[in-house]
Amino acid sequence: MKIAILSRNAKLYSTRRLVEAAEQQGHEVKVVDVLRCYMNIAANNPMVYCKGEALEGFDAVIPRIGASVTFYGAAVLRQFEMMGVYPVNESVAITRSRDKLRSIQLLSRKGIGLPITGFANKPDDVKSVIKLVGGAPLVVKLLEGTQGIGVVLAETDKAAESVIEGFMGLKANILVQEFIKEAGGADIRCFVIGDKVVAAMKRQGAPGEFRSNLHRGGSASLVRITPEERSTAVRAAHIMGLNVAGVDILRSNHGPVVMEVNSSPGLEGIEAATEKDVAGMIIKFIAAHASHGKTRTRGKG
């Protein structure tokens, strides 16, 4: 097979591992900088070009699109879909999962466990939203934040009011969520491929840090997950429409709650913690499922 990997940096661990795994399994692979791509949006012959070269003849595409380039990255991926190239994760599913508010609404509609979440637009609604999620301590999240950036823990109602009003004053869209204290600053990253959780790790926040992101100094360790956690992770990925996803779960007093569904989960932490060849599993999934034109939307949205 001929596989394209949409990645800004060929030296990143996840990109390197996917290239290695694809080549080990006998596939031809090319890393493409998504921001260097440009498109011919024609009625009968959609094409993608990069540095003057037409990108054609690919059987599958692996999008490793960073949050900061979601809009343009999804447009390039959509063009590949219109050309009939099989995407591991479709453009629609990626944009759906990147929109924190939309993803929470979709998950809640299907009965997935979630932290109580409030969303408001006007400062005069602040007290009502705080009351809605059960009062402080609570978490305030920027809708556009990633890797724990733009996530604030407010210990008191007054602090929560100040933080929310501050964000609103900057015209930033935010979510207000209940704080799951019993999780103890830890979450579980479930790595889903197809219908299975193929690997799972526990991420523990650094001392005094409620965010468990590895980018924020958190540590990762092997963890045994329950059947309920496994089922929740797979269902959450399916609801988003993702074949490959990192589903972040908190262990609460009322069962597993989903914090986020990540469409471009990193491989370094999960492979180090579990000693599993997750990159190889992704390539095997592609080899088993890829065929020309096999997308749900064919780029139609």
KAHU-V239656 format. One record per pair of residues at least 6 apart in sequence whose ideal C-beta (glycine too) atoms are under 7 Angstrom apart, sorted by sequence separation. I is the first residue (numbers start at 1). J is the second residue. D is the distance in Angstrom with one decimal. If there is no record, write none. Layout:
i=(I;I)
j=(J;J)
d=(D;D)
This chain:
i=(9;23;40;49;81;96;97;108;120;145;154;191;205;212;214;22;40;47;48;80;96;107;167;190;191;205;209;249;250;271;7;39;65;130;142;191;204;209;237;249;270;39;65;81;120;141;154;191;203;249;250;5;19;63;77;81;96;104;141;164;190;206;237;249;37;38;118;152;189;203;206;236;247;248;267;19;37;139;140;164;188;189;206;248;267;5;37;78;104;205;5;36;63;77;118;139;140;188;189;204;233;247;36;118;203;204;15;61;117;137;138;186;187;233;245;246;74;116;137;186;203;232;245;32;101;116;136;137;186;245;3;61;136;185;186;201;202;242;246;74;136;140;185;201;229;245;10;74;136;201;202;240;242;135;138;201;236;32;136;140;200;3;5;7;61;63;136;140;185;232;237;8;60;63;70;185;187;200;236;1;2;3;4;5;6;8;60;61;62;63;153;186;232;5;8;58;59;130;140;185;228;229;4;6;48;60;70;197;228;65;130;142;143;34;48;63;67;130;143;48;142;143;46;141;197;35;140;141;34;126;188;190;46;140;141;197;35;39;46;188;197;34;126;138;139;244;34;37;126;138;190;195;39;138;139;100;138;188;192;34;101;123;137;192;243;100;133;190;18;133;134;123;133;192;130;129;15;194;220;14;193;4;193;222;192;220;221;222;192;220;4;2;3;6;191;192;214;2;3;6;119;2;3;4;5;6;7;153;189;190;1;6;8;117;118;1;3;5;6;189;190;117;151;116;187;188;115;116;187;115;148;187;115;148;147;6;148;183;147;148;183;201;183;201;6;180;182;6;182;199;180;187;201;201;101;191;100;199;180;199;198;67;191;199;198;189;198;191;193;193;194;193;113;112;112;112;112;107;110;107;106;103;113;115;97;113;114;96;113;114;96;97;113;112;93;93;92;93;90;107;89;89;88;89;88;103;97;98;97;94;93;89;88;88;65;64;63;86;86;90;92;90;90;84;86;87;91;84;86;92;81;81;82;81;82;81;79;78;60;60;59;17;14;14;13;14;13;21;27;21;25;20;21;18;22;17;21;25;18;3;1;1)
j=(15;29;46;55;87;102;103;114;126;151;160;197;211;218;220;29;47;54;55;87;103;114;174;197;198;212;216;256;257;278;15;47;73;138;150;199;212;217;245;257;278;48;74;90;129;150;163;200;212;258;259;15;29;73;87;91;106;114;151;174;200;216;247;259;48;49;129;163;200;214;217;247;258;259;278;31;49;151;152;176;200;201;218;260;279;18;50;91;117;218;19;50;77;91;132;153;154;202;203;218;247;261;51;133;218;219;31;77;133;153;154;202;203;249;261;262;91;133;154;203;220;249;262;50;119;134;154;155;204;263;22;80;155;204;205;220;221;261;265;94;156;160;205;221;249;265;31;95;157;222;223;261;263;157;160;223;258;55;159;163;223;27;29;31;85;87;160;164;209;256;261;33;85;88;95;210;212;225;261;27;28;29;30;31;32;34;86;87;88;89;179;212;258;32;35;85;86;157;167;212;255;256;32;34;76;88;98;225;256;94;160;172;173;65;79;94;98;161;174;80;174;175;79;174;230;69;174;175;69;161;223;225;82;176;177;233;72;76;83;225;234;72;164;176;177;282;73;76;165;177;229;234;79;178;179;141;179;229;233;76;143;165;179;234;285;143;176;233;62;177;178;168;178;237;176;176;64;243;269;64;243;55;244;273;244;272;273;274;245;273;58;57;58;61;246;247;269;58;59;62;175;59;60;61;62;63;64;210;246;247;59;64;66;175;176;60;62;64;65;248;249;177;211;177;248;249;177;178;249;178;211;250;180;213;213;73;215;250;215;216;251;269;252;270;76;250;252;77;253;270;252;259;273;274;175;265;175;274;257;276;276;146;270;278;278;270;281;278;281;282;285;285;232;232;235;236;239;236;239;239;239;240;255;257;240;256;257;240;257;258;241;242;258;258;240;241;241;242;241;258;242;243;243;244;244;261;261;263;263;263;263;263;282;286;264;264;264;290;291;295;297;296;297;292;294;295;299;293;295;301;295;297;298;298;299;299;299;299;286;290;290;267;266;267;267;268;268;277;283;279;283;279;280;279;283;279;283;287;282;286;287;290)
d=(6.6;6.2;6.8;6.6;5.8;6.0;5.4;5.7;7.0;6.0;3.7;6.7;5.6;4.6;6.1;4.1;4.3;5.8;4.6;6.5;6.3;6.0;4.8;4.7;5.6;4.5;6.2;4.8;5.1;5.4;4.4;6.9;3.4;6.7;3.1;4.4;6.1;6.7;4.0;6.8;5.7;5.5;6.9;6.6;4.7;6.5;5.2;6.8;4.0;5.8;5.8;6.0;5.3;6.6;6.0;6.3;7.0;6.1;5.1;6.6;5.0;6.8;5.9;6.9;5.5;5.4;4.0;5.3;6.8;6.3;4.0;5.0;6.3;4.4;5.5;6.5;6.8;6.4;4.7;6.6;6.0;5.3;6.0;4.6;5.6;5.7;5.0;4.3;5.7;5.1;6.8;5.3;5.1;4.4;4.5;5.7;6.1;5.6;5.9;5.9;4.0;5.4;6.0;5.0;4.9;5.2;6.1;6.7;6.9;6.2;5.6;5.8;5.5;6.4;5.5;3.9;4.4;4.8;6.5;6.5;5.4;6.4;6.3;5.5;6.1;6.2;5.5;5.1;4.6;6.2;5.4;4.8;6.0;6.5;6.8;4.7;5.2;6.8;2.8;5.8;4.9;6.9;3.7;6.5;5.8;6.5;4.3;5.2;4.8;6.4;3.9;4.9;5.6;5.8;5.6;6.0;5.1;6.5;6.8;5.1;5.6;5.4;6.4;5.5;5.1;6.4;5.1;5.9;6.5;4.8;6.3;5.7;6.5;6.9;6.6;5.1;4.8;4.9;5.2;4.7;4.7;4.8;5.4;4.9;5.5;6.6;4.5;5.2;5.0;5.8;6.5;5.6;6.5;6.8;6.6;5.0;6.4;5.7;6.7;6.1;6.3;4.7;5.3;4.5;6.2;6.8;5.1;6.8;6.0;6.5;5.3;5.8;4.2;6.2;5.0;6.4;6.3;6.9;6.6;6.2;5.9;6.5;5.6;6.2;5.0;6.1;5.6;4.6;6.3;5.4;5.9;6.6;4.3;5.7;6.6;5.2;6.4;6.8;5.5;6.3;6.4;6.8;5.0;6.0;4.7;5.9;4.7;4.8;6.1;6.5;6.9;6.1;4.9;6.1;5.3;6.9;5.3;6.6;5.5;5.2;6.0;5.4;4.4;5.7;6.8;5.0;5.5;3.6;6.1;6.2;5.2;5.3;4.7;4.2;6.8;5.1;6.0;6.0;4.8;6.3;7.0;6.5;5.5;5.6;7.0;6.9;6.0;5.9;4.7;4.2;4.8;5.8;6.8;6.4;5.7;5.9;5.0;5.1;6.7;7.0;5.8;5.3;5.0;4.6;4.7;4.8;4.2;5.0;5.4;4.6;4.4;6.0;6.3;5.6;4.3;6.3;6.5;6.2;6.1;5.7;6.2;4.9;5.9;6.8;5.2;4.7;4.4;4.4;6.4;4.8;4.1;5.3;6.0;3.9;5.4;6.5;6.5;4.3;4.4;4.7;5.8;6.5;6.6;5.6;6.6;4.7;6.1;6.6;5.5;5.1;4.8;6.2;3.9;6.2;6.6;6.1;6.1;4.4;6.5;4.9;6.9;4.3;5.2;5.6;6.4;6.5;5.3;6.0;5.5;6.2;5.6;5.2;6.4;6.4;6.3;5.5;6.9;6.0;5.1;5.8;5.6;6.4;5.3;5.4;4.6;5.6;5.5;5.7;4.4;5.9;6.5;6.3;6.5;5.5;5.6;3.5;6.5;4.9;6.3;6.0;5.2;5.9;5.6;5.9;5.5;6.0;5.0;6.8;4.5;4.5;6.6;5.3;6.9;6.0;6.0;5.3;6.9;3.9;6.4;5.9;5.4;6.3;6.1;4.7;5.2;6.1;7.0;4.3;6.7;6.0;4.9;6.7;6.4;5.8;3.8;3.8;6.9;4.4;4.9;4.3;5.4;5.2;5.4;4.3;6.3;6.7;4.2;7.0;6.9;4.0;5.4;6.9;4.4;5.1;5.1;3.9;4.6;6.8;6.7;6.8;6.4;6.6)
